[in-house]
Amino acid sequence: MNKLSIDDVNFSNKKVLMRVDFNVPLNDKLEVTDSKRIEAALPSIRKILNDGGKLILMSHLGRPKGAIKNELSLKPVAKKLESLLNQQVYFVQECIGEKVKKLVNSLKEGEILLLENLRFHKEEEKNDPDFAKALAALADIYVNDAFGTAHRAHASTAGITNYIEKSVSGYLLQKELDYLGKAIINPQRPFTAILGGAKISGKIDVIKNLISKVDTLMIGGGMIFTFYKAMGYEIGKSLVEEEKINLAKEILEIVKDKNVNFYLPVDVVVSEEFDNEAHFENVEADKIPTNMIGMDIGQKTIDLFSKIIIESKTVVWNGPMGVFELSNFANGTFAIANALAKATKNGATTIVGGGDSAAAVKMAGVGDLVSHVSTGGGASLEFLEGKELPGVNALADK
């Protein structure tokens, strides 16, 4: 990545405004239940504090849509960060204004302040220039370490860079782009991509972009039934996007012309109802009963996909293979997660897109056994689509 990074700067006695992704789950008692995203930002935080920087952190939490919602305050996150860093984290219930300026100006070297939820201001998502300018006025240097929002052109991710002298990437953002960039631009081969998820419409641009880059492309999840319908198969009561059938036909034609191994599941697990207690069975892909719903990839497909993954040198996975939230239909997704862990052990670079795929590797107990689990579902997806990320483009070039 040809952008200025956190290692290119000494932060001694500088006021540093860092965009982090602290969009973490809270329970009914407003306690952080999963601190992974906070922990992911710690290397960048420690670098700035160790340099003697005066650190101001900003993030969003949830979707308050410009309204102040106490249940979406970042105050519990400040408390969690304190315990992880073992040092005081100041918190202010605003992100701009005189009170914030006063607190920022009182910070000593090595001290840290967390601002209130950026999205309590509707100007954040609108990339309002006055709001971006007010944020920029708080600091000397801007650091973006929030990959999860890098695909958004918001005030704190893109607009702010117009009003601050130096804008650099943090370690987490750098790591994400290094892994994803190397996979797309210069992968070790064989390069395999596995795409899942409910709808073909959400993955169409990724499919089209990856067709010319990978050696093998495997499809799972609910979108397989739109492909099956395009092939003339009976799909029973399975999910289908009728308006995307012609698009599925187009993709099937494209893969014939490309030098790519393209796999759809050869068998599926079907159920009488969308219910974990309902009767289910494994059937051939072209033998789905009219009264059944496709819920997961079948055992032959698991064996086929797993073998290909284990023999690969670069693997990118985005999207579950089935309804993995229901235990009877989680086998396909967990098998793919375990195959990625085995491929990693064999020396492959394995990258898991954020969102449901990240949740799946964690549930399968192999989150630490793959090369990289992305912290940004939407951002990693757009990167795999070949799109430029506004939050990255806005940073200073080397």
C-alpha positions as CSV (number, residue, x, y, z in Angstrom):
1,M,0.0,0.0,0.0
2,N,1.6,3.2,-1.1
3,K,0.2,5.4,1.6
4,L,1.9,7.1,4.6
5,S,1.7,4.8,7.6
6,I,1.9,5.2,11.3
7,D,5.5,4.1,11.1
8,D,6.4,7.1,9.0
9,V,5.6,9.5,11.9
10,N,7.0,10.3,15.3
11,F,4.0,11.4,17.4
12,S,5.9,13.0,20.3
13,N,4.0,15.9,21.8
14,K,1.6,15.8,18.8
15,K,-2.2,15.9,19.2
16,V,-3.3,12.8,17.2
17,L,-6.9,12.2,16.1
18,M,-7.4,8.5,15.3
19,R,-10.5,7.0,13.6
20,V,-11.1,3.6,15.1
21,D,-13.9,1.0,14.6
22,F,-15.3,0.5,18.1
23,N,-18.7,-0.6,16.8
24,V,-18.9,-3.4,19.3
25,P,-21.8,-5.3,20.8
26,L,-23.2,-4.3,24.2
27,N,-25.5,-6.3,26.5
28,D,-28.5,-5.0,28.4
29,K,-26.2,-3.8,31.2
30,L,-24.4,-1.7,28.5
31,E,-21.2,-3.8,28.9
32,V,-19.0,-4.8,25.9
33,T,-19.6,-8.4,25.1
34,D,-17.0,-8.8,22.4
35,S,-13.9,-6.6,22.5
36,K,-12.1,-8.0,19.4
37,R,-12.4,-4.7,17.5
38,I,-11.0,-2.7,20.4
39,E,-8.1,-5.2,20.7
40,A,-7.4,-4.9,17.0
41,A,-6.7,-1.1,17.4
42,L,-4.3,-1.6,20.4
43,P,-1.1,-1.8,18.4
44,S,-1.7,1.6,16.8
45,I,-2.9,3.1,20.1
46,R,0.3,1.8,21.9
47,K,2.6,3.1,19.2
48,I,1.2,6.7,19.5
49,L,1.2,6.6,23.3
50,N,4.7,5.2,23.5
51,D,5.9,8.0,21.1
52,G,4.5,10.5,23.6
53,G,1.5,11.5,21.5
54,K,-1.7,13.0,22.9
55,L,-4.3,10.6,21.5
56,I,-7.9,11.5,20.7
57,L,-10.0,8.5,19.5
58,M,-13.2,8.7,17.6
59,S,-15.7,6.0,16.5
60,H,-19.3,5.3,15.7
61,L,-21.5,2.7,17.5
62,G,-24.6,1.4,15.9
63,R,-27.0,3.4,13.8
64,P,-28.4,6.3,15.8
65,K,-29.1,8.3,12.6
66,G,-28.1,11.7,14.0
67,A,-30.0,11.3,17.3
68,I,-28.5,11.0,20.8
69,K,-29.2,7.6,22.1
70,N,-27.8,6.7,25.6
71,E,-27.8,3.0,24.8
72,L,-25.3,3.7,21.9
73,S,-22.9,5.9,24.0
74,L,-19.3,5.0,23.7
75,K,-18.8,5.4,27.5
76,P,-18.8,1.6,28.2
77,V,-16.2,1.3,25.4
78,A,-13.9,3.8,27.3
79,K,-14.2,1.6,30.4
80,K,-13.3,-1.5,28.4
81,L,-10.4,0.2,26.7
82,E,-9.1,1.3,30.2
83,S,-9.0,-2.3,31.3
84,L,-7.2,-3.5,28.2
85,L,-4.6,-0.7,28.3
86,N,-4.3,-0.6,32.1
87,Q,-4.4,3.2,32.0
88,Q,-7.0,5.9,32.4
89,V,-9.1,6.7,29.3
90,Y,-10.8,10.1,29.5
91,F,-14.3,10.2,27.9
92,V,-16.3,13.2,26.8
93,Q,-20.0,13.1,25.9
94,E,-19.4,15.1,22.7
95,C,-17.1,15.0,19.7
96,I,-16.9,18.7,18.7
97,G,-17.3,22.0,20.5
98,E,-15.6,24.1,23.3
99,K,-15.8,21.4,26.0
100,V,-14.0,18.9,23.7
101,K,-11.3,21.5,22.7
102,K,-10.6,22.3,26.4
103,L,-10.2,18.6,27.2
104,V,-8.0,18.0,24.2
105,N,-5.8,21.0,25.1
106,S,-5.4,19.7,28.7
107,L,-4.1,16.2,27.5
108,K,-0.5,15.4,28.5
109,E,1.9,13.3,26.4
110,G,0.9,9.6,26.6
111,E,-2.7,10.4,27.6
112,I,-5.9,9.3,25.8
113,L,-9.4,10.7,25.2
114,L,-12.3,8.9,23.6
115,L,-15.0,11.1,22.0
116,E,-18.7,10.4,22.0
117,N,-20.4,8.5,19.1
118,L,-19.8,10.4,15.9
119,R,-23.1,9.3,14.5
120,F,-25.0,11.3,17.1
121,H,-24.3,14.0,14.5
122,K,-26.2,13.5,11.2
123,E,-23.3,15.5,9.6
124,E,-20.9,12.6,10.1
125,E,-22.6,10.3,7.5
126,K,-23.3,13.2,5.2
127,N,-19.6,14.0,5.1
128,D,-20.5,17.6,6.1
129,P,-17.4,19.8,5.5
130,D,-18.0,22.0,8.6
131,F,-18.3,18.9,10.8
132,A,-15.1,17.5,9.2
133,K,-13.3,20.8,9.8
134,A,-14.4,20.9,13.4
135,L,-13.0,17.4,14.0
136,A,-9.7,18.2,12.2
137,A,-9.2,21.4,14.3
138,L,-8.7,19.1,17.3
139,A,-5.4,17.7,16.2
140,D,-2.1,18.0,14.3
141,I,-2.1,14.5,12.7
142,Y,-5.0,12.2,11.6
143,V,-4.7,8.4,11.7
144,N,-7.3,6.1,10.1
145,D,-7.3,2.6,11.7
146,A,-10.9,1.8,11.0
147,F,-11.0,-0.6,8.0
148,G,-14.6,-1.4,8.8
149,T,-15.7,2.1,7.7
150,A,-13.0,2.7,5.0
151,H,-15.6,2.1,2.3
152,R,-17.7,5.0,3.6
153,A,-17.0,8.6,2.5
154,H,-18.0,10.0,5.9
155,A,-16.6,13.2,7.6
156,S,-14.4,11.2,10.0
157,T,-13.0,8.9,7.2
158,A,-12.7,11.0,4.1
159,G,-13.7,14.7,4.6
160,I,-11.4,15.3,7.6
161,T,-8.3,14.7,5.4
162,N,-9.0,17.9,3.5
163,Y,-8.5,20.0,6.7
164,I,-5.5,18.4,8.4
165,E,-1.9,18.6,7.4
166,K,-0.9,14.9,7.7
167,S,-3.2,11.8,7.3
168,V,-1.7,8.3,7.7
169,S,-2.9,4.7,8.0
170,G,-2.8,2.8,11.3
171,Y,-1.5,-0.8,11.7
172,L,-4.9,-2.5,11.4
173,L,-5.8,-0.7,8.2
174,Q,-2.4,-1.4,6.8
175,K,-2.6,-5.1,7.7
176,E,-6.1,-5.4,6.1
177,L,-5.0,-3.8,2.8
178,D,-1.7,-5.8,2.7
179,Y,-3.5,-9.1,3.1
180,L,-6.4,-8.4,0.7
181,G,-4.1,-6.5,-1.8
182,K,-1.6,-9.3,-2.0
183,A,-4.3,-11.9,-2.5
184,I,-5.9,-9.9,-5.4
185,I,-2.7,-8.5,-7.0
186,N,0.0,-11.1,-6.4
187,P,-1.5,-14.3,-5.0
188,Q,0.4,-17.6,-4.5
189,R,-1.3,-20.1,-6.7
190,P,-3.5,-22.1,-6.8
191,F,-5.8,-19.2,-5.7
192,T,-9.3,-20.2,-4.5
193,A,-12.2,-18.0,-3.6
194,I,-15.3,-19.3,-1.8
195,L,-18.4,-17.0,-1.9
196,G,-21.5,-17.6,0.1
197,G,-24.4,-15.7,1.5
198,A,-28.1,-15.4,0.8
199,K,-28.3,-13.3,-2.4
200,I,-26.5,-13.3,-5.7
201,S,-27.2,-9.5,-5.9
202,G,-24.9,-8.9,-2.9
203,K,-22.0,-10.8,-4.5
204,I,-22.4,-10.2,-8.2
205,D,-19.6,-7.6,-8.5
206,V,-17.2,-9.8,-6.4
207,I,-17.9,-12.8,-8.7
208,K,-17.3,-10.7,-11.8
209,N,-14.1,-9.3,-10.4
210,L,-12.7,-12.6,-9.1
211,I,-13.5,-14.7,-12.2
212,S,-10.4,-13.3,-14.0
213,K,-8.1,-13.5,-10.9
214,V,-8.7,-16.8,-9.3
215,D,-7.9,-20.4,-10.4
216,T,-11.0,-21.8,-8.6
217,L,-14.3,-20.1,-7.7
218,M,-16.8,-22.0,-5.4
219,I,-20.3,-20.8,-4.7
220,G,-22.4,-21.7,-1.7
221,G,-25.2,-20.2,0.4
222,G,-28.7,-19.1,-0.6
223,M,-27.6,-17.7,-3.9
224,I,-26.9,-21.1,-5.4
225,F,-30.7,-21.6,-5.9
226,T,-30.8,-18.7,-8.3
227,F,-28.1,-20.4,-10.3
228,Y,-29.9,-23.7,-10.1
229,K,-33.1,-22.0,-11.4
230,A,-31.1,-20.5,-14.3
231,M,-29.9,-24.1,-15.1
232,G,-33.5,-25.4,-15.1
233,Y,-33.3,-27.3,-11.8
234,E,-36.2,-27.7,-9.5
235,I,-35.5,-25.7,-6.3
236,G,-38.6,-26.4,-4.3
237,K,-39.3,-23.6,-1.7
238,S,-35.7,-22.4,-1.7
239,L,-34.7,-18.8,-1.7
240,V,-34.5,-17.4,-5.3
241,E,-34.1,-13.9,-6.8
242,E,-36.3,-14.2,-9.9
243,E,-35.0,-10.9,-11.3
244,K,-31.4,-12.2,-11.1
245,I,-31.9,-15.4,-13.0
246,N,-30.7,-13.9,-16.3
247,L,-27.7,-12.5,-14.5
248,A,-26.9,-16.0,-13.2
249,K,-27.2,-17.3,-16.8
250,E,-24.8,-14.6,-17.9
251,I,-22.2,-15.6,-15.2
252,L,-22.5,-19.3,-16.2
253,E,-21.7,-18.3,-19.8
254,I,-18.8,-16.1,-18.7
255,V,-17.1,-18.8,-16.6
256,K,-17.3,-21.1,-19.7
257,D,-15.1,-18.6,-21.5
258,K,-12.7,-18.0,-18.7
259,N,-9.8,-20.2,-17.6
260,V,-11.4,-20.8,-14.2
261,N,-12.7,-23.8,-12.3
262,F,-16.2,-22.8,-11.3
263,Y,-18.1,-25.0,-8.8
264,L,-21.7,-25.0,-7.6
265,P,-22.7,-27.5,-4.9
266,V,-23.4,-31.0,-6.3
267,D,-25.7,-31.8,-3.3
268,V,-27.6,-29.8,-0.7
269,V,-29.3,-30.3,2.7
270,V,-33.0,-29.6,2.4
271,S,-35.6,-29.2,5.1
272,E,-39.4,-29.2,5.2
273,E,-39.4,-25.9,7.1
274,F,-37.0,-23.0,7.9
275,D,-36.7,-24.5,11.4
276,N,-33.9,-26.4,13.2
277,E,-36.5,-29.0,14.5
278,A,-37.9,-29.8,11.0
279,H,-37.1,-33.0,9.1
280,F,-34.1,-32.6,6.8
281,E,-32.2,-34.7,4.3
282,N,-29.2,-34.6,1.9
283,V,-30.2,-34.7,-1.8
284,E,-28.5,-34.3,-5.2
285,A,-28.6,-30.7,-6.4
286,D,-31.0,-31.5,-9.3
287,K,-33.3,-33.6,-7.1
288,I,-34.7,-31.0,-4.6
289,P,-38.3,-32.0,-3.7
290,T,-40.9,-29.4,-4.5
291,N,-42.0,-29.1,-0.8
292,M,-38.5,-28.7,0.6
293,I,-36.2,-25.7,1.3
294,G,-32.4,-25.7,0.6
295,M,-30.6,-24.9,3.9
296,D,-26.9,-26.0,3.5
297,I,-24.4,-27.5,1.1
298,G,-24.4,-31.3,1.2
299,Q,-21.7,-33.8,2.2
300,K,-20.3,-34.6,-1.3
301,T,-19.9,-30.8,-1.8
302,I,-18.2,-30.4,1.6
303,D,-15.7,-33.1,0.7
304,L,-15.1,-31.6,-2.8
305,F,-14.7,-28.0,-1.6
306,S,-12.6,-29.0,1.4
307,K,-10.1,-30.9,-0.8
308,I,-9.7,-28.0,-3.2
309,I,-9.2,-25.5,-0.3
310,I,-6.6,-27.7,1.5
311,E,-4.6,-28.0,-1.8
312,S,-4.7,-24.2,-2.4
313,K,-2.0,-21.7,-1.6
314,T,-4.2,-18.6,-1.3
315,V,-7.8,-18.7,-0.2
316,V,-10.4,-15.9,0.2
317,W,-13.7,-16.7,1.8
318,N,-16.7,-14.4,2.1
319,G,-20.2,-15.6,3.1
320,P,-21.6,-18.7,4.8
321,M,-22.5,-21.9,3.0
322,G,-25.9,-22.3,4.7
323,V,-28.1,-21.2,7.5
324,F,-25.3,-21.7,10.0
325,E,-27.2,-20.0,12.9
326,L,-29.3,-23.2,13.0
327,S,-27.1,-26.1,14.2
328,N,-28.5,-28.7,11.8
329,F,-27.5,-26.5,8.9
330,A,-24.1,-25.3,10.1
331,N,-22.0,-28.3,8.8
332,G,-21.1,-26.8,5.5
333,T,-20.0,-23.4,6.9
334,F,-18.0,-25.0,9.7
335,A,-16.4,-27.5,7.3
336,I,-15.2,-24.7,5.1
337,A,-13.8,-22.9,8.2
338,N,-11.9,-26.1,9.3
339,A,-10.6,-26.6,5.7
340,L,-9.2,-23.1,5.8
341,A,-7.4,-23.9,9.1
342,K,-5.9,-27.0,7.5
343,A,-4.8,-25.0,4.4
344,T,-3.1,-22.5,6.7
345,K,-1.3,-25.2,8.5
346,N,-0.1,-26.4,5.0
347,G,1.4,-23.0,4.4
348,A,-1.4,-21.2,2.5
349,T,-2.5,-17.6,3.1
350,T,-6.1,-17.7,4.1
351,I,-8.3,-14.6,4.4
352,V,-11.8,-14.5,5.9
353,G,-14.0,-11.6,5.0
354,G,-15.7,-9.9,7.9
355,G,-19.4,-10.2,8.9
356,D,-21.0,-13.6,8.9
357,S,-17.8,-15.4,7.8
358,A,-15.8,-13.9,10.7
359,A,-18.6,-15.0,13.1
360,A,-18.5,-18.5,11.5
361,V,-14.7,-19.1,12.0
362,K,-15.1,-17.9,15.6
363,M,-18.0,-20.3,16.2
364,A,-16.1,-23.1,14.6
365,G,-13.2,-22.4,17.0
366,V,-10.6,-21.7,14.2
367,G,-10.5,-17.9,14.3
368,D,-6.8,-18.0,15.4
369,L,-5.9,-20.8,12.9
370,V,-6.4,-18.8,9.7
371,S,-4.0,-16.1,8.4
372,H,-6.3,-13.2,8.6
373,V,-9.9,-12.5,9.7
374,S,-11.1,-9.1,8.3
375,T,-12.6,-6.6,10.7
376,G,-14.7,-5.1,7.9
377,G,-17.4,-7.1,6.1
378,G,-18.6,-4.3,3.8
379,A,-15.1,-2.9,3.3
380,S,-13.5,-6.3,2.5
381,L,-16.4,-7.0,0.1
382,E,-16.0,-3.8,-1.8
383,F,-12.2,-4.3,-2.0
384,L,-12.8,-7.8,-3.5
385,E,-15.2,-6.1,-6.0
386,G,-12.3,-4.0,-7.2
387,K,-13.7,-0.8,-5.8
388,E,-11.6,2.0,-4.4
389,L,-12.2,2.7,-0.7
390,P,-12.8,6.4,0.1
391,G,-11.2,6.2,3.5
392,V,-8.0,4.8,2.0
393,N,-7.8,7.1,-1.0
394,A,-8.1,10.1,1.2
395,L,-4.8,9.3,3.1
396,A,-1.5,10.9,2.1
397,D,0.7,9.1,-0.5
398,K,4.3,8.2,0.4
